[in-house]
Amino acid sequence: MAPALPAPLVLLAALALRWAHGEIPIIRLVDDEGPILEGSHVTLECLTGEEGADMSQFVFQKYSQWLQTWVSVDGPNRLRCWFYDVNVTRPDGRLLLAIGTLQSWHAGPYRCLATNATGNATASAEINLHVEYLRSIFVTRAHTWCGTVGDSVAVMEGEDLELQCGADASQPPQYEWTHQGDDWVVASSTLSLRGVSWEQAGTYVCRAQLPGRPELTRSLAVRLAVEGARSSYQLEPELGLGLGVPQLLLAVGLPALLLLVLVLGLGIFVLRRRVAAKRPAGEEPGQRTPIYKGSLESVPSVVGDTQPLVL
């Protein structure tokens, strides 16, 4: 084991390191209480171990996964506004980085960089912002081409049904399924119903929560309709889709009647076009060829015509 250096030598070594590299920066999270949630306000501060230190040569940097490098966010840099949307201020000699509405792209490593008069730079330890969020929640039906279901889903009596609950979240949530009117809970993202019966119809609710974050909870209700022999002529009334015999006749008969009127109208139109096409060219309806004295042309008789043609 190497002998310890005397205190004066340690002080001289520290002063030499400080002269060579400048002030050693420190980065910290102001008001570090609770989780960092999406949409909240976050402030980072860059400082040193000495009171009244000159912070003019200190800057904030964020590591860009896209560029694979550190990017300064408190200078006139276009990437600052486009990608990070932060506000860097220097009130009363302090250096602060504020994010007003935290989003997922603000997550990642941050550090503080100090540059001395000789151009040497010293970086602080990194601080990693992890943004917690739970956004939309959705339900998909397994073994079907339609994928995501809406507010309701219908199955035939006796069929199997499998619903999968998912969410857009910063980490895998905890899921549970419940059936309104019953007291059972399925602690899983998958709800499987084998041989669905009429008694299993109703509203099922999927609930998603981030582990240890009760404030980040979302739920989605899906109504299950069971169809079978009784629904051959009439759908479930609770879904608001029931059709009685008069409504069914009106729904089927009215389109058929409109189609018949359309066909008849089209037939009359075609017939009139054909009759018009058979008339001699230049002859208008109601036009008659004049008869002159001494003409040998025969004229067909007209029933009821009592006026002579030639006087």
C-alpha positions as CSV (number, residue, x, y, z in Angstrom):
1,M,0.0,0.0,0.0
2,A,1.5,3.4,-1.1
3,P,2.1,5.9,1.8
4,A,-0.4,8.8,2.0
5,L,0.8,12.1,0.7
6,P,1.1,15.0,3.3
7,A,-1.7,17.4,3.4
8,P,0.2,20.3,1.8
9,L,1.0,18.0,-1.3
10,V,-2.6,17.0,-1.6
11,L,-3.7,20.7,-1.6
12,L,-1.1,21.5,-4.2
13,A,-2.3,18.6,-6.4
14,A,-5.9,19.8,-6.1
15,L,-4.9,23.3,-7.0
16,A,-2.9,22.1,-10.0
17,L,-5.9,20.0,-11.2
18,R,-8.2,23.0,-10.8
19,W,-5.8,25.2,-12.7
20,A,-5.5,22.7,-15.5
21,H,-9.1,21.8,-16.0
22,G,-11.0,24.7,-14.4
23,E,-13.9,24.5,-12.0
24,I,-15.4,21.0,-11.7
25,P,-19.2,21.3,-12.5
26,I,-22.0,19.6,-10.7
27,I,-25.5,19.0,-12.1
28,R,-28.5,18.4,-9.9
29,L,-32.3,18.2,-10.2
30,V,-34.1,21.0,-8.4
31,D,-37.0,20.0,-6.1
32,D,-36.4,16.3,-6.6
33,E,-39.6,15.0,-5.1
34,G,-41.7,12.1,-6.5
35,P,-41.6,10.6,-10.0
36,I,-41.0,12.7,-13.1
37,L,-44.4,12.5,-14.9
38,E,-45.1,13.5,-18.4
39,G,-46.5,17.0,-18.6
40,S,-44.9,18.2,-15.3
41,H,-42.3,20.9,-14.8
42,V,-38.6,20.1,-14.3
43,T,-35.6,22.3,-13.5
44,L,-31.9,21.3,-13.6
45,E,-29.1,23.4,-12.1
46,C,-25.4,23.5,-12.9
47,L,-23.1,24.6,-10.1
48,T,-19.7,24.1,-8.5
49,G,-18.5,23.4,-5.1
50,E,-17.5,27.0,-4.4
51,E,-19.8,29.9,-3.6
52,G,-19.8,32.8,-6.1
53,A,-18.1,30.9,-8.9
54,D,-18.2,32.4,-12.4
55,M,-20.8,30.4,-14.4
56,S,-20.3,32.2,-17.7
57,Q,-18.2,29.4,-19.1
58,F,-20.6,26.6,-18.1
59,V,-23.2,25.1,-20.5
60,F,-25.8,22.4,-20.4
61,Q,-25.6,19.4,-22.8
62,K,-28.0,16.6,-23.7
63,Y,-26.9,13.4,-25.3
64,S,-28.7,12.8,-28.7
65,Q,-29.3,9.2,-29.6
66,W,-30.0,10.3,-33.1
67,L,-26.7,12.2,-33.6
68,Q,-24.7,9.9,-31.2
69,T,-23.1,12.9,-29.6
70,W,-23.6,15.6,-26.9
71,V,-25.4,18.7,-28.0
72,S,-25.3,22.0,-26.1
73,V,-28.8,23.3,-25.3
74,D,-28.2,26.7,-23.9
75,G,-26.7,28.4,-27.0
76,P,-28.1,29.7,-30.3
77,N,-28.4,26.1,-31.6
78,R,-31.3,25.1,-33.9
79,L,-31.4,21.7,-32.3
80,R,-32.3,23.2,-29.0
81,C,-35.7,24.5,-30.0
82,W,-36.5,21.8,-32.6
83,F,-35.7,18.7,-30.5
84,Y,-35.5,19.7,-26.8
85,D,-37.7,22.8,-26.2
86,V,-35.9,23.9,-23.1
87,N,-35.3,27.3,-21.5
88,V,-31.8,28.1,-20.1
89,T,-31.5,31.1,-17.8
90,R,-28.7,32.7,-15.6
91,P,-30.5,34.5,-12.8
92,D,-28.3,36.0,-10.1
93,G,-25.2,34.1,-11.3
94,R,-27.0,30.7,-11.3
95,L,-27.3,28.4,-14.4
96,L,-30.8,26.8,-14.7
97,L,-32.4,24.6,-17.3
98,A,-36.2,24.6,-17.2
99,I,-38.6,22.3,-19.0
100,G,-42.2,23.6,-18.8
101,T,-44.1,20.7,-20.2
102,L,-42.1,17.5,-19.9
103,Q,-42.5,15.1,-22.9
104,S,-41.0,11.7,-23.7
105,W,-38.4,13.2,-26.0
106,H,-37.0,15.2,-23.0
107,A,-35.9,11.9,-21.4
108,G,-32.2,10.9,-21.5
109,P,-28.8,11.9,-20.1
110,Y,-27.9,15.5,-19.3
111,R,-24.6,17.0,-18.1
112,C,-22.9,20.3,-17.4
113,L,-19.7,21.3,-19.2
114,A,-17.2,23.9,-18.0
115,T,-14.5,25.4,-20.2
116,N,-11.5,27.3,-18.7
117,A,-9.5,30.1,-20.3
118,T,-7.0,27.7,-21.9
119,G,-9.8,25.8,-23.7
120,N,-9.8,22.7,-21.4
121,A,-13.3,21.3,-20.8
122,T,-14.5,19.4,-17.7
123,A,-17.8,17.6,-17.6
124,S,-20.0,16.8,-14.7
125,A,-21.4,13.4,-13.9
126,E,-24.5,12.6,-16.0
127,I,-28.1,12.8,-14.7
128,N,-30.6,10.7,-16.5
129,L,-34.2,12.0,-16.8
130,H,-36.7,9.1,-16.9
131,V,-40.2,10.3,-17.9
132,E,-43.1,8.3,-16.6
133,Y,-46.3,8.2,-18.8
134,L,-49.4,6.2,-19.5
135,R,-51.3,7.3,-22.5
136,S,-53.9,5.6,-24.5
137,I,-55.3,2.1,-23.6
138,F,-56.7,-0.2,-26.3
139,V,-58.2,-3.7,-26.5
140,T,-57.6,-6.2,-29.4
141,R,-59.4,-9.4,-30.2
142,A,-57.1,-12.4,-30.7
143,H,-57.2,-14.7,-33.7
144,T,-59.1,-12.2,-35.9
145,W,-58.1,-9.9,-38.8
146,C,-59.9,-6.8,-37.5
147,G,-57.4,-6.3,-34.6
148,T,-58.5,-3.4,-32.3
149,V,-62.1,-3.6,-31.1
150,G,-64.3,-0.6,-30.4
151,D,-66.8,0.0,-27.6
152,S,-68.5,-3.4,-28.2
153,V,-67.8,-6.9,-29.5
154,A,-70.3,-9.6,-30.6
155,V,-69.8,-13.4,-30.5
156,M,-72.0,-16.4,-31.2
157,E,-73.3,-18.4,-28.2
158,G,-70.8,-21.2,-27.5
159,E,-67.8,-19.6,-29.2
160,D,-64.5,-18.8,-27.5
161,L,-63.5,-15.2,-27.0
162,E,-60.0,-13.8,-26.1
163,L,-59.4,-10.1,-25.5
164,Q,-56.0,-8.6,-25.1
165,C,-55.5,-5.3,-23.3
166,G,-52.6,-3.0,-24.1
167,A,-51.4,0.6,-23.5
168,D,-48.9,3.2,-24.6
169,A,-46.7,3.5,-21.5
170,S,-43.1,4.2,-20.4
171,Q,-43.0,0.8,-18.8
172,P,-45.2,-2.4,-18.9
173,P,-48.3,-1.6,-16.8
174,Q,-50.2,-3.9,-14.5
175,Y,-53.5,-5.0,-16.0
176,E,-56.7,-6.4,-14.6
177,W,-60.1,-7.3,-16.0
178,T,-63.5,-7.0,-14.2
179,H,-67.1,-7.7,-15.2
180,Q,-69.7,-5.1,-14.1
181,G,-72.1,-6.7,-11.7
182,D,-69.6,-9.5,-10.6
183,D,-66.9,-9.4,-7.9
184,W,-64.2,-11.4,-9.7
185,V,-61.0,-9.9,-11.0
186,V,-58.6,-11.3,-13.6
187,A,-55.1,-10.0,-12.9
188,S,-53.9,-10.3,-16.5
189,S,-53.8,-8.4,-19.7
190,T,-55.7,-11.3,-21.4
191,L,-59.4,-12.1,-20.8
192,S,-60.3,-15.6,-22.0
193,L,-63.9,-16.8,-22.1
194,R,-64.5,-20.4,-23.2
195,G,-67.9,-21.4,-24.6
196,V,-69.5,-18.0,-24.1
197,S,-73.1,-18.2,-22.7
198,W,-75.9,-15.7,-22.5
199,E,-75.1,-15.1,-18.8
200,Q,-71.7,-13.8,-19.7
201,A,-73.0,-10.9,-21.8
202,G,-72.4,-7.4,-20.4
203,T,-69.7,-4.8,-19.9
204,Y,-66.1,-5.8,-19.2
205,V,-63.5,-3.2,-18.0
206,C,-59.8,-3.4,-18.6
207,R,-57.7,-1.3,-16.1
208,A,-54.0,-0.5,-16.6
209,Q,-51.7,1.1,-13.9
210,L,-48.0,1.8,-13.9
211,P,-46.3,-0.1,-11.0
212,G,-46.1,2.1,-7.9
213,R,-47.8,5.0,-9.7
214,P,-51.5,5.1,-8.8
215,E,-51.8,8.5,-10.4
216,L,-51.0,6.9,-13.8
217,T,-54.1,4.7,-14.3
218,R,-56.3,4.2,-17.3
219,S,-59.4,2.1,-18.0
220,L,-61.5,1.0,-21.0
221,A,-64.9,-0.6,-21.1
222,V,-66.0,-3.1,-23.8
223,R,-69.6,-4.3,-24.1
224,L,-70.0,-8.0,-25.0
225,A,-73.1,-9.1,-27.0
226,V,-73.9,-12.8,-27.3
227,E,-75.8,-13.8,-30.4
228,G,-77.5,-17.1,-31.1
229,A,-80.8,-18.7,-32.0
230,R,-82.8,-16.0,-30.2
231,S,-81.0,-13.3,-32.2
232,S,-81.7,-14.7,-35.6
233,Y,-84.6,-12.3,-36.1
234,Q,-84.0,-9.7,-33.5
235,L,-80.7,-8.3,-32.0
236,E,-80.1,-7.6,-28.4
237,P,-82.3,-4.7,-27.3
238,E,-79.8,-3.4,-24.8
239,L,-77.5,-2.6,-27.7
240,G,-80.1,-0.4,-29.3
241,L,-80.1,-2.4,-32.5
242,G,-83.4,-4.4,-32.1
243,L,-85.6,-4.6,-35.3
244,G,-89.2,-5.8,-35.1
245,V,-91.2,-7.2,-38.1
246,P,-92.6,-3.8,-39.2
247,Q,-89.2,-2.2,-39.1
248,L,-87.6,-5.2,-40.9
249,L,-90.3,-5.0,-43.7
250,L,-89.7,-1.2,-44.1
251,A,-86.0,-1.7,-44.2
252,V,-86.3,-4.3,-46.9
253,G,-89.4,-3.2,-48.9
254,L,-88.5,0.5,-49.2
255,P,-85.2,-0.1,-51.1
256,A,-86.9,-2.7,-53.3
257,L,-89.7,-0.2,-54.2
258,L,-87.2,2.5,-55.0
259,L,-85.3,0.1,-57.2
260,L,-88.5,-0.9,-59.1
261,V,-89.4,2.7,-59.8
262,L,-85.8,3.3,-61.0
263,V,-86.0,0.3,-63.4
264,L,-89.5,1.4,-64.8
265,G,-88.3,5.0,-65.3
266,L,-85.2,3.8,-67.1
267,G,-87.3,1.4,-69.4
268,I,-89.7,4.3,-70.4
269,F,-86.8,6.5,-71.2
270,V,-85.1,3.9,-73.4
271,L,-88.5,3.2,-75.2
272,R,-89.1,6.8,-76.0
273,R,-85.5,7.1,-77.4
274,R,-86.1,4.2,-79.7
275,V,-89.4,5.7,-81.0
276,A,-87.8,9.0,-81.6
277,A,-85.0,7.3,-83.5
278,K,-87.4,5.8,-86.0
279,R,-88.9,9.1,-87.2
280,P,-87.7,10.5,-90.5
281,A,-84.9,13.0,-90.2
282,G,-86.1,16.6,-90.0
283,E,-89.7,15.7,-89.1
284,E,-90.9,17.1,-85.9
285,P,-93.9,15.6,-83.9
286,G,-97.2,17.0,-85.2
287,Q,-95.7,18.2,-88.5
288,R,-97.7,17.3,-91.7
289,T,-96.7,17.3,-95.4
290,P,-98.9,19.8,-97.4
291,I,-101.2,18.5,-100.1
292,Y,-101.5,20.5,-103.4
293,K,-104.0,20.4,-106.2
294,G,-103.3,17.7,-108.8
295,S,-101.1,15.7,-106.4
296,L,-101.2,12.0,-106.9
297,E,-99.9,11.2,-103.4
298,S,-102.3,9.3,-101.3
299,V,-103.1,10.5,-97.9
300,P,-104.2,8.1,-95.1
301,S,-107.5,8.8,-93.7
302,V,-107.9,10.3,-90.3
303,V,-110.8,9.2,-88.1
304,G,-112.9,12.1,-87.1
305,D,-111.4,14.6,-89.6
306,T,-114.3,16.5,-91.2
307,Q,-112.4,19.3,-92.9
308,P,-111.4,18.9,-96.6
309,L,-107.8,18.8,-97.4
310,V,-108.1,20.8,-100.8
311,L,-110.7,23.4,-101.5
